[in-house]
Structure formats: C-alpha cells, structure tokens
C-alpha cells in the first residue's frame, strides 16, 4: 500500500498531494524538451492529435507539455478530465465523452476543442501522490489497444522519473553542487 493510500480522509490525501506538487516547483515552469518528447511519443503511439502532461493544483489543470492544443496552457480544475483520472492509479479511458454522463455536458466536449476520446494515465509519485496525468485526446470516439494502454501507462512512469530528475537538479541549483561532496 502506498503512503497516500493509507491516509484516513480525502482532505488529508489532497493536502499531501498539493504539498508534493509545490515541492516539485514545476507549476508554471518553462517548456522542457524531455516532457515534450514524452507527450509526442504518447501522441504517436496512441495515434491521437493531442497529448498533454497535465498537473492539477487546487484550482486548475496546468499543462507542462501540450501537443496539439496550441495557445492553451491550462483549464479550470472543475472541467478537467484529469481530475477524474487522478482518483485511481489506473488509466482512465473515455471512448466517447458525448455518451459519458460525467463529461457529456463538459464545455471541453460541447465546445472547443470538441473532446470525444480521452485516455489519461496518472502520474503517481513514489510515495503515492497522484499529481496529474499523461493523457491523449481525440476529436473522434475510439478505443486504445491493450498495447497502447500499456505504453501510455509506462510513459507516465517515465514522466515521474523526469519529474524526480528535474526536482534533483532544482535542489542542486539551490543548494549548490559543492554540498554533494560533503559528508
């Protein structure tokens, strides 16, 4: 059982999740090639025009990487598909959002960008905090194959490793590299 899974209530789990997100210092950061490469790979593997690495704070969904939704950097959390996807460690697949009661009235479905298909693999940190998703989106209803689902989940694990490396580099930048060699 992960550490976050053992919390007694959802409020405590959310507080820990948000604290972990703040510690990463990633929200509103500049684009980084590794994250864009991972999103492009997800798009190519799943054959979708849109792929996002999205992170959720208490009010919004912010895109660390955005392939295919030019000019959009965030949405309100209350309309984010990702908010549903982080409720579990399992990939969330919505084959036709217009026919799914959770999303049929969502402005991202009824308006621009016209989401019909969504698949999001949670970004789960080693201690269990679900910070966001690596997701793929299409304007046509569809389903992923089992190999595409597995690849998307594995790429989400690589996103976690990239976040951890980024966090370590940020720490070394703040503390200074000379402290690495002190005992």
WODAGI-V372625 format. One record per run of one state. SS is the DSSP state (alpha for helix, beta for strand, coil for the rest). FROM is the first residue (numbers start at 1). LEN is the number of residues. Records with the same first field share a line. If there is no record, write none. Layout:
# WODAGI-V372625
SS = FROM-LEN + FROM-LEN
This chain:
# WODAGI-V372625
coil = 1-3 + 7-3 + 25-8 + 47-3 + 57-3 + 68-6 + 80-1 + 86-6 + 95-2 + 100-7 + 111-6 + 125-5 + 139-7 + 176-1 + 182-2
alpha = 4-3 + 10-15 + 33-14 + 77-3 + 81-5 + 97-3 + 107-4 + 146-30 + 177-5
beta = 50-7 + 60-8 + 74-3 + 92-3 + 117-8 + 130-9
